[in-house]
């Protein structure tokens, strides 16, 4: 029976007779065009396509291996505004806007349930996030005041409300003063106060 050994770099198992050849391929490789270091020869080969492909974004100059990837990327630079809630839809595509508009439908049914408490949600991702509330773990810590939170969203809301630090790209813009917000509830509260001035 042929003996297999484990590569200390990538943890894969190879035959002893192929070990030396494998370890040469497994060494980190440096891109000659941009000096980026890749984990192995295969990763370098994939990376090199970004330099040889002619598909380059005219906005940020990022390159892509094919025109389809470029088209998808270019769409990420644009936004569309929801006429109902004012949210800026990232990517600005029709499909993103349609998906967002479903959140405004009143006849939508919550069909996904939490197996711990039975609470109903529209999506599985919402159930997964909700389940964190049943845990005692609070992995999200504020680096400004040391408060901890169960959900990343709770930390983002805290940072924006308590410390005035917007998180992520601003999705909501106040028509009165032009200030932008990344959390809808905070935006709505601000907008109400701004309109009363």
C-alpha positions in Angstrom: 0.0 0.0 0.0 1.3 3.4 -0.9 2.0 5.8 2.0 0.2 9.1 2.1 1.6 12.2 3.9 0.0 15.5 4.9 1.3 18.7 3.4 2.3 21.1 6.2 1.3 24.1 4.0 -2.2 23.3 2.7 -3.1 20.2 4.9 -4.0 18.1 1.9 -2.9 14.4 1.8 -0.6 13.3 -1.1 1.5 10.2 -1.9 5.0 10.3 -0.5 6.5 10.0 -3.9 4.7 13.2 -5.1 5.4 15.2 -1.9 8.4 17.2 -3.2 6.6 18.1 -6.5 3.5 19.1 -4.6 5.3 21.4 -2.1 6.9 23.3 -5.0 3.4 24.0 -6.3 2.1 24.7 -2.9 4.5 27.6 -2.1 3.0 31.1 -2.0 3.4 32.9 -5.3 3.9 36.6 -6.0 2.2 38.3 -8.9 4.8 39.9 -11.2 2.4 42.6 -12.3 1.0 43.9 -8.9 3.1 42.2 -6.3 0.1 40.6 -4.6 1.0 37.3 -2.9 -1.3 34.3 -3.6 -1.4 31.1 -1.6 -0.3 28.8 -4.5 0.2 28.4 -8.3 -3.4 27.8 -9.0 -4.6 30.9 -7.2 -1.9 32.9 -9.0 -3.1 31.6 -12.4 -6.7 32.7 -11.6 -5.4 36.1 -10.3 -3.4 36.7 -13.5 -6.6 36.6 -15.6 -7.5 39.9 -14.0 -4.4 41.5 -15.6 -4.8 39.9 -19.1 -8.6 40.4 -19.5 -9.7 43.5 -21.4 -12.8 44.0 -19.2 -12.1 47.0 -17.1 -14.5 49.1 -15.1 -14.5 52.7 -16.4 -15.5 54.0 -12.9 -13.0 52.3 -10.6 -10.6 50.6 -13.1 -11.0 47.2 -11.5 -10.5 44.4 -14.1 -12.6 41.3 -14.8 -12.0 38.1 -16.6 -15.2 38.5 -18.7 -17.6 41.1 -19.8 -20.6 39.6 -17.9 -18.7 40.0 -14.6 -17.9 43.6 -15.6 -21.6 44.4 -16.3 -22.6 43.0 -12.9 -19.9 45.0 -11.2 -20.8 48.3 -13.0 -24.4 47.9 -11.8 -23.0 47.9 -8.2 -21.9 51.5 -8.7 -25.5 52.8 -9.3 -28.5 53.1 -6.9 -32.2 53.4 -7.3 -34.5 55.1 -4.8 -37.7 53.4 -3.4 -40.6 55.8 -3.9 -42.4 54.4 -0.8 -39.7 54.6 1.9 -36.9 56.6 0.3 -34.3 53.7 0.7 -31.4 53.8 -1.7 -31.3 50.4 -3.4 -27.6 49.3 -3.9 -26.9 48.1 -7.4 -29.8 50.0 -8.8 -31.0 47.0 -10.8 -34.6 46.2 -11.6 -34.4 42.9 -9.8 -33.0 44.5 -6.6 -35.7 47.1 -6.6 -38.4 44.5 -7.2 -37.1 42.4 -4.3 -37.2 45.5 -2.1 -40.7 46.4 -3.2 -42.0 43.1 -1.9 -41.2 44.3 1.6 -44.0 46.8 1.2 -46.7 44.3 0.3 -49.3 44.1 2.9 -50.6 40.7 1.9 -47.2 39.0 2.4 -47.3 35.9 4.7 -44.6 35.1 7.2 -44.0 31.4 6.6 -40.6 30.9 8.2 -40.6 30.1 11.9 -38.1 30.0 14.8 -38.0 26.4 16.1 -37.3 27.8 19.6 -40.1 30.3 20.2 -42.3 29.9 17.0 -42.0 33.6 15.9 -42.7 33.9 12.2 -40.5 35.6 9.6 -40.5 36.3 5.8 -37.1 34.8 5.2 -34.8 32.1 6.5 -32.0 34.7 6.9 -34.3 36.6 9.3 -34.9 33.4 11.3 -31.2 32.7 11.6 -30.5 36.3 12.8 -33.4 36.1 15.2 -32.1 32.9 16.8 -29.1 34.8 18.0 -31.5 36.6 20.4 -32.0 33.3 22.3 -28.3 33.0 23.0 -26.5 34.5 25.9 -23.5 35.3 23.7 -22.9 39.0 22.9 -20.1 39.0 20.3 -20.5 42.5 19.0 -18.6 45.1 21.1 -18.6 48.9 20.8 -15.1 50.2 20.7 -16.2 53.6 22.0 -18.0 52.6 25.2 -17.5 48.9 25.7 -21.3 48.0 25.5 -21.8 44.5 23.8 -24.6 43.3 21.6 -26.1 40.1 20.3 -26.6 41.3 16.7 -24.4 43.3 14.4 -27.4 45.4 13.5 -27.8 46.4 17.2 -24.2 47.5 17.3 -24.6 49.5 14.1 -27.8 51.2 15.4 -26.0 52.0 18.7 -23.0 53.5 16.9 -25.2 55.7 14.7 -27.6 56.7 17.5 -25.2 57.1 20.5 -22.0 58.1 18.8 -23.1 59.6 15.5 -21.0 57.2 13.5 -22.8 56.0 10.3 -22.1 52.3 9.5 -21.8 51.1 5.9 -23.1 53.0 2.9 -25.9 55.5 3.6 -29.1 54.1 2.3 -31.4 57.0 3.3 -31.2 60.7 2.5 -33.2 63.5 4.2 -34.8 65.6 1.5 -34.9 68.6 3.9 -31.2 68.9 5.0 -29.4 66.3 2.8 -28.0 64.3 5.8 -27.6 60.6 5.0 -28.3 57.6 7.3 -27.7 53.8 7.0 -30.5 52.8 9.4 -34.1 53.4 8.4 -35.6 53.9 11.9 -33.0 56.6 12.7 -33.5 58.2 9.4 -37.3 58.3 9.9 -36.9 59.8 13.4 -34.5 62.5 12.0 -36.8 63.2 9.1 -39.8 63.8 11.4 -37.7 66.2 13.6 -36.3 67.9 10.5 -39.8 68.5 9.0 -41.0 70.2 12.3 -38.2 72.8 12.1 
